[in-house]
Amino acid sequence: MRSPKVEVFSPVGVCSCSFAVWIGNVWDILMKYKDQLEIVSLTSDSPRAQELGVGDRAVVINGETTPVFLLEQKIQELLKKR
């Protein structure tokens, strides 16, 4: 079975200090599972962001936007199903 695909979208044209804590939390969680996930980092102005309707910072797992506070739980659930 394929690894869950995690797409991390970062905003463009804003000071990194405005999302530094958020992105730090996201990467702290993802690095725990890095060998079991397909992780892609994109910007919020990318064609993929437009396709998904993402306009700011977001984490998308297998095409579904996931809030950071549920990120680790969602990853664990997906990995159990593999």
MOKASUL-V470324 format. One record per residue. N is the residue number from 1. RES is the residue in three letters. SS is DSSP state (H for helix, E for strand, L for the rest). Layout:
BEGIN
n->[N | N]
res->[RES | RES]
ss->[SS | SS]
END
This chain:
BEGIN
n->[1 | 2 | 3 | 4 | 5 | 6 | 7 | 8 | 9 | 10 | 11 | 12 | 13 | 14 | 15 | 16 | 17 | 18 | 19 | 20 | 21 | 22 | 23 | 24 | 25 | 26 | 27 | 28 | 29 | 30 | 31 | 32 | 33 | 34 | 35 | 36 | 37 | 38 | 39 | 40 | 41 | 42 | 43 | 44 | 45 | 46 | 47 | 48 | 49 | 50 | 51 | 52 | 53 | 54 | 55 | 56 | 57 | 58 | 59 | 60 | 61 | 62 | 63 | 64 | 65 | 66 | 67 | 68 | 69 | 70 | 71 | 72 | 73 | 74 | 75 | 76 | 77 | 78 | 79 | 80 | 81 | 82]
res->[MET | ARG | SER | PRO | LYS | VAL | GLU | VAL | PHE | SER | PRO | VAL | GLY | VAL | CYS | SER | CYS | SER | PHE | ALA | VAL | TRP | ILE | GLY | ASN | VAL | TRP | ASP | ILE | LEU | MET | LYS | TYR | LYS | ASP | GLN | LEU | GLU | ILE | VAL | SER | LEU | THR | SER | ASP | SER | PRO | ARG | ALA | GLN | GLU | LEU | GLY | VAL | GLY | ASP | ARG | ALA | VAL | VAL | ILE | ASN | GLY | GLU | THR | THR | PRO | VAL | PHE | LEU | LEU | GLU | GLN | LYS | ILE | GLN | GLU | LEU | LEU | LYS | LYS | ARG]
ss->[L | L | L | E | E | E | E | E | E | E | L | L | L | L | L | H | H | H | L | H | H | H | H | H | H | H | H | H | H | H | H | H | L | L | L | L | E | E | E | E | E | E | E | L | L | L | H | H | H | H | H | H | L | L | L | L | L | E | E | E | E | L | L | E | E | L | L | H | H | H | H | H | H | H | H | H | H | H | H | H | H | L]
END
